[in-house]
């Protein structure tokens, strides 16, 4: 009975998001044609096929033969991606994160793709349908923060004033949460300028991934398109063994915290945005400048924290560690060492920020800045969920 209800909600959502556009039949046909086009192109480029222990299949493609370089907005792009930022000599001392993502435990072959190649996920027709629905859901709530949207909620710390930022970073604790098929719960960093924005972090999103694993994700929004991970030719993967959408294990518990560093930074020398992942700050992808209309000139807003979604009338899922804040990092989810990258490409402690939780008055989700910004700027966020908008 419960499964029938979930399927009914998913079907209703799908109809509601598609009926105002081209209709279910056309969406089905376009998905089918896009899948066929992708398969025909990738089949010509595949050098090797590998799998993860979670059942995901990836094709290894030579880096410069990726389909993304044939996309119309990238045809004249310069294919170099120098990394240009400097650690703040007066910044806070970094603490060693627990080792978390280990490719030898992720790939069945123990190592990912050969050198010079990148893993591109092989999507089924069902994968494309789920990704389309997940994107429509995300876009339907991707608006300025207000309290009048019962479907989505935030508990974040954000920069208060418009400024020029060359990026942001944080070390975020990793959790696995109980989320139903129509919901998601995420912890992320977001940068924005005008209509353009990038999110990166972890998410539990059954609509997108068809499971309840905690996974690495990106969400890119521009004036013309939006998508998760690589599905709209925006971010270009660069890593041989860390793919977007990768499952992240283990999750934090009261006895032991596991965490991961995420960084987004803008290279002022070429206008590209880069994603760094892990304590060793491995570059795993970049967004070319000409993907964007505004972010190609840097960001004017940075945000850190949690985000959840549930269809209207369905109780909100948990956020963070899934419990009401105890103001104790043993129990609470957190983002620590909250940083921005300034106009001179220095990584500095985030200052002039504000905490925001859109339904804090209902004591469902909350966020609190914790610790002095010049020592260990941290935010605690989370909640047990259960809010229905009434």
C-alpha positions as CSV (number, residue, x, y, z in Angstrom):
1,X,0.0,0.0,0.0
2,X,2.8,2.4,0.9
3,X,4.6,1.7,-2.4
4,X,1.4,2.4,-4.3
5,X,1.1,5.8,-2.6
6,X,4.7,6.7,-3.4
7,X,4.2,5.8,-7.0
8,X,1.0,7.8,-7.2
9,X,2.7,10.9,-5.8
10,X,5.6,10.5,-8.2
11,X,3.2,10.1,-11.1
12,X,1.2,13.2,-10.0
13,X,4.4,15.2,-9.7
14,X,5.5,14.1,-13.2
15,X,2.2,15.1,-14.7
16,X,2.1,18.4,-13.0
17,X,5.6,19.4,-14.1
18,X,5.2,18.2,-17.7
19,X,1.6,19.2,-18.5
20,X,2.4,22.9,-18.8
21,X,5.2,22.2,-21.2
22,X,5.0,19.5,-23.9
23,X,3.1,16.7,-22.4
24,X,4.1,13.2,-21.3
25,X,4.2,11.6,-24.7
26,X,6.5,14.2,-26.1
27,X,8.8,14.1,-23.0
28,X,8.9,10.3,-23.4
29,X,9.8,10.6,-27.1
30,X,12.5,13.3,-26.4
31,X,14.0,11.2,-23.6
32,X,14.1,8.2,-25.9
33,X,15.8,10.1,-28.7
34,X,18.3,11.8,-26.4
35,X,19.2,8.5,-24.8
36,X,19.7,7.0,-28.3
37,X,21.8,9.9,-29.4
38,X,24.0,9.7,-26.3
39,X,24.5,6.0,-26.6
40,X,25.4,6.3,-30.3
41,X,28.0,9.0,-29.6
42,X,29.4,7.3,-26.5
43,X,29.7,3.9,-28.1
44,X,32.1,5.4,-30.7
45,X,34.2,6.9,-27.9
46,X,34.2,4.2,-25.2
47,X,37.6,2.8,-24.4
48,X,36.6,0.7,-21.4
49,X,33.5,0.1,-19.3
50,X,33.7,-0.2,-15.5
51,X,31.3,-0.6,-12.6
52,X,30.9,0.4,-9.0
53,X,30.0,-1.9,-6.2
54,X,26.7,0.0,-6.0
55,X,25.7,-1.2,-9.5
56,X,26.5,2.0,-11.5
57,X,28.0,1.6,-14.9
58,X,30.5,4.1,-16.3
59,X,32.2,4.4,-19.7
60,X,35.8,5.5,-19.8
61,X,36.3,8.3,-22.4
62,X,39.5,10.1,-23.3
63,X,39.3,13.5,-21.6
64,X,39.4,15.6,-24.7
65,X,36.9,13.4,-26.5
66,X,34.2,14.0,-24.0
67,X,30.8,14.9,-25.7
68,X,30.8,18.1,-23.7
69,X,33.6,19.6,-25.9
70,X,31.3,19.2,-28.9
71,X,28.5,21.1,-27.2
72,X,27.8,24.4,-29.0
73,X,28.8,26.6,-26.1
74,X,32.2,25.0,-25.8
75,X,33.4,24.8,-29.4
76,X,35.8,27.7,-29.0
77,X,36.8,27.0,-25.4
78,X,40.4,26.9,-24.4
79,X,40.9,23.5,-22.9
80,X,43.3,24.4,-20.2
81,X,42.3,24.7,-16.5
82,X,45.1,26.1,-14.4
83,X,44.4,26.2,-10.7
84,X,45.0,29.7,-9.2
85,X,44.3,30.4,-5.6
86,X,46.4,31.0,-2.5
87,X,45.9,29.8,1.1
88,X,45.6,32.6,3.5
89,X,48.9,32.8,5.5
90,X,46.9,34.1,8.5
91,X,44.0,31.6,8.2
92,X,42.9,29.1,10.8
93,X,44.8,25.8,11.2
94,X,43.1,23.1,9.2
95,X,42.3,19.9,11.1
96,X,42.8,16.5,9.4
97,X,39.5,15.1,8.0
98,X,38.7,11.5,8.4
99,X,39.5,9.5,5.3
100,X,36.2,8.8,3.6
101,X,36.0,8.4,-0.2
102,X,38.4,5.7,-1.3
103,X,38.2,4.7,-5.0
104,X,39.7,1.3,-4.2
105,X,36.6,0.5,-2.2
106,X,34.3,2.2,-4.7
107,X,35.2,0.6,-8.1
108,X,34.9,-3.1,-8.7
109,X,38.3,-2.8,-10.5
110,X,39.8,-1.0,-7.5
111,X,41.0,2.1,-9.5
112,X,38.5,3.7,-11.9
113,X,39.5,4.6,-15.4
114,X,43.0,4.5,-16.9
115,X,45.1,7.7,-16.9
116,X,43.9,10.3,-19.4
117,X,40.3,9.1,-19.3
118,X,37.3,10.1,-17.3
119,X,34.2,8.0,-16.2
120,X,30.9,9.1,-17.8
121,X,27.8,7.4,-16.3
122,X,25.8,5.3,-18.7
123,X,22.2,6.3,-18.2
124,X,19.2,4.2,-18.9
125,X,15.9,5.6,-20.1
126,X,14.6,5.4,-16.6
127,X,17.6,7.3,-15.3
128,X,16.9,10.2,-17.7
129,X,13.2,10.3,-16.7
130,X,14.2,10.5,-13.0
131,X,16.8,13.1,-13.7
132,X,14.3,15.2,-15.6
133,X,11.8,15.0,-12.7
134,X,14.4,15.7,-10.1
135,X,15.5,18.8,-12.0
136,X,11.9,20.0,-12.4
137,X,11.3,19.5,-8.7
138,X,14.5,21.5,-7.8
139,X,13.7,24.3,-10.3
140,X,10.2,24.6,-8.9
141,X,11.5,25.7,-5.5
142,X,14.8,27.3,-6.7
143,X,13.7,30.9,-5.8
144,X,14.6,33.5,-3.2
145,X,14.3,32.2,0.3
146,X,10.8,32.7,1.8
147,X,8.6,31.0,4.3
148,X,5.6,30.4,2.1
149,X,6.8,27.2,0.3
150,X,5.8,24.1,2.3
151,X,7.7,21.8,0.0
152,X,11.3,23.0,0.6
153,X,13.2,24.3,3.6
154,X,16.6,25.7,4.4
155,X,18.9,26.0,7.4
156,X,21.9,28.0,6.2
157,X,24.6,30.6,6.8
158,X,24.9,33.1,4.0
159,X,26.8,36.2,3.1
160,X,24.8,39.3,4.0
161,X,25.9,41.8,1.3
162,X,26.5,41.6,-2.4
163,X,30.2,41.4,-3.0
164,X,32.7,39.9,-5.4
165,X,33.7,36.3,-4.4
166,X,36.0,34.0,-6.2
167,X,34.5,31.0,-4.4
168,X,33.8,29.3,-1.1
169,X,34.6,26.1,0.8
170,X,33.8,24.1,3.9
171,X,34.4,20.8,5.5
172,X,30.9,19.2,5.8
173,X,29.9,16.2,8.0
174,X,28.4,13.3,6.1
175,X,25.1,11.6,7.1
176,X,22.8,8.9,5.8
177,X,19.2,9.8,6.3
178,X,15.8,8.1,6.0
179,X,14.2,9.7,2.9
180,X,11.2,8.5,0.9
181,X,11.0,8.3,-2.8
182,X,9.4,11.7,-3.2
183,X,11.9,13.6,-1.0
184,X,15.5,14.7,-0.8
185,X,17.8,16.0,1.9
186,X,21.1,17.7,1.1
187,X,24.0,19.6,2.7
188,X,25.9,21.9,0.3
189,X,27.8,25.0,-0.7
190,X,26.1,27.4,-3.1
191,X,27.6,30.3,-5.2
192,X,25.4,32.6,-7.2
193,X,25.4,35.6,-9.5
194,X,22.2,36.8,-11.1
195,X,20.4,33.9,-12.8
196,X,23.5,31.6,-12.5
197,X,24.2,29.3,-9.5
198,X,26.2,26.2,-8.6
199,X,25.5,23.9,-5.7
200,X,27.9,21.1,-4.6
201,X,27.7,18.8,-1.6
202,X,26.1,15.5,-0.6
203,X,22.5,14.5,-1.1
204,X,20.1,11.6,-0.4
205,X,17.7,11.8,-3.4
206,X,15.8,8.7,-4.4
207,X,14.1,10.5,-7.3
208,X,17.5,11.3,-8.9
209,X,19.5,8.2,-8.0
210,X,16.8,5.5,-7.4
211,X,18.4,4.6,-4.1
212,X,18.8,6.1,-0.6
213,X,22.6,6.3,-0.6
214,X,24.4,9.5,0.4
215,X,25.9,10.7,-2.9
216,X,28.2,13.5,-4.2
217,X,26.2,15.9,-6.4
218,X,26.3,19.2,-8.2
219,X,23.4,21.3,-9.5
220,X,24.0,23.9,-12.1
221,X,21.5,26.6,-13.1
222,X,22.0,29.1,-15.9
223,X,19.7,31.4,-17.7
224,X,19.1,28.7,-20.3
225,X,19.4,25.4,-18.6
226,X,19.7,23.5,-15.3
227,X,20.6,20.0,-14.3
228,X,22.3,17.7,-11.8
229,X,25.8,16.5,-12.4
230,X,26.8,16.2,-16.1
231,X,23.3,15.9,-17.7
232,X,23.2,19.3,-19.4
233,X,26.8,19.7,-20.6
234,X,27.8,22.2,-18.0
235,X,30.5,20.7,-15.7
236,X,33.3,18.8,-17.4
237,X,34.7,15.9,-15.3
238,X,38.5,15.8,-14.9
239,X,39.1,12.9,-12.5
240,X,39.9,9.3,-13.5
241,X,38.4,7.8,-10.4
242,X,36.0,10.3,-8.6
243,X,32.8,10.6,-10.6
244,X,29.9,12.9,-10.0
245,X,27.1,11.0,-8.3
246,X,29.5,8.8,-6.4
247,X,28.2,7.2,-3.3
248,X,30.0,8.4,-0.1
249,X,30.5,6.0,2.7
250,X,30.6,5.6,5.7
251,X,28.1,8.1,7.4
252,X,28.6,9.8,10.7
253,X,27.3,8.4,13.9
254,X,27.3,9.7,17.5
255,X,30.5,7.7,18.1
256,X,32.4,8.9,15.0
257,X,32.1,11.8,12.7
258,X,33.0,11.5,9.0
259,X,33.4,14.6,6.9
260,X,34.5,15.8,3.5
261,X,35.9,19.1,2.1
262,X,34.1,20.8,-0.8
263,X,35.4,23.9,-2.6
264,X,34.1,26.0,-5.5
265,X,36.5,28.5,-6.9
266,X,36.6,30.9,-9.8
267,X,39.8,31.4,-11.8
268,X,40.0,35.0,-12.7
269,X,42.6,34.3,-15.4
270,X,40.2,32.4,-17.6
271,X,36.7,32.7,-15.9
272,X,36.3,29.0,-15.3
273,X,34.8,27.5,-12.1
274,X,36.4,24.5,-10.5
275,X,35.2,21.9,-8.1
276,X,37.7,20.5,-5.5
277,X,36.8,17.5,-3.4
278,X,38.4,15.9,-0.4
279,X,41.0,17.0,2.1
280,X,43.7,16.9,-0.6
281,X,41.5,19.3,-2.7
282,X,41.5,17.1,-5.8
283,X,40.0,18.9,-8.9
284,X,37.3,16.6,-10.2
285,X,35.6,19.0,-12.6
286,X,35.2,22.5,-14.0
287,X,32.6,24.7,-15.6
288,X,33.8,26.8,-18.6
289,X,33.1,30.5,-18.4
290,X,30.9,30.5,-21.5
291,X,28.4,28.2,-19.8
292,X,27.3,31.2,-17.8
293,X,26.0,34.7,-18.3
294,X,26.9,36.1,-14.9
295,X,29.0,33.5,-12.9
296,X,31.6,33.8,-15.6
297,X,32.6,37.0,-13.8
298,X,32.7,35.6,-10.3
299,X,30.0,35.2,-7.6
300,X,28.2,37.9,-5.5
301,X,26.7,35.5,-3.0
302,X,27.9,32.4,-1.1
303,X,25.8,30.1,1.1
304,X,26.4,27.0,3.3
305,X,24.1,24.6,5.0
306,X,21.1,22.2,4.6
307,X,18.2,21.9,2.2
308,X,15.3,19.5,2.2
309,X,12.2,18.9,-0.1
310,X,9.0,17.0,0.3
311,X,5.8,17.3,-1.8
312,X,3.2,19.6,-0.3
313,X,1.1,17.8,2.3
314,X,3.9,15.2,2.9
315,X,5.9,15.7,6.1
316,X,9.4,17.1,5.5
317,X,12.3,14.6,5.7
318,X,15.1,15.0,8.3
319,X,18.0,17.3,7.7
320,X,21.6,17.1,8.7
321,X,22.0,14.4,11.4
322,X,18.2,14.0,11.6
323,X,17.8,15.3,15.1
324,X,16.9,18.7,16.7
325,X,20.0,20.7,17.3
326,X,21.8,19.9,20.6
327,X,24.6,22.4,19.9
328,X,27.1,19.6,20.2
329,X,29.1,18.4,17.2
330,X,29.0,14.9,18.5
331,X,25.3,14.9,17.6
332,X,24.8,17.8,15.1
333,X,25.6,18.0,11.4
334,X,28.0,20.8,10.7
335,X,30.0,22.8,8.1
336,X,33.3,23.8,9.6
337,X,36.1,26.1,8.4
338,X,33.6,28.1,6.4
339,X,35.7,30.1,3.9
340,X,35.3,32.5,1.0
341,X,37.9,33.2,-1.7
342,X,38.4,37.0,-2.1
343,X,39.1,39.2,-5.1
344,X,42.8,38.6,-4.8
345,X,42.4,34.8,-4.8
346,X,43.1,34.3,-1.1
347,X,41.1,31.8,0.9
348,X,39.9,33.7,3.9
349,X,37.5,33.0,6.8
350,X,33.9,34.0,5.9
351,X,32.9,37.1,7.7
352,X,29.8,39.4,7.7
353,X,27.5,36.4,7.4
354,X,24.0,35.6,8.8
355,X,22.2,32.5,9.9
356,X,18.9,31.8,8.3
357,X,16.3,29.0,8.8
358,X,13.0,29.6,7.0
359,X,10.8,27.8,9.5
360,X,12.9,28.1,12.7
361,X,9.8,29.4,14.5
362,X,8.3,25.9,14.2
363,X,11.4,24.3,15.8
364,X,11.6,21.9,12.9
365,X,14.9,22.9,11.2
366,X,17.5,25.2,12.7
367,X,21.0,26.6,12.1
368,X,23.5,28.2,14.4
369,X,26.8,29.8,13.8
370,X,29.3,28.3,16.2
371,X,32.8,29.4,17.1
372,X,34.8,32.6,16.4
373,X,35.2,33.3,12.7
374,X,38.9,34.0,13.1
375,X,39.5,30.6,14.7
376,X,37.1,28.0,13.5
377,X,34.0,29.4,11.8
378,X,31.4,26.7,12.0
379,X,27.7,26.2,11.5
380,X,25.5,23.6,13.0
381,X,22.3,22.7,11.1
382,X,19.6,20.0,11.0
383,X,16.3,18.8,12.3
384,X,14.0,15.8,12.5
385,X,11.5,17.0,9.9
386,X,7.8,16.3,10.0
387,X,6.6,19.8,8.9
388,X,3.7,19.8,6.5
389,X,3.2,23.5,5.9
390,X,0.3,23.9,8.2
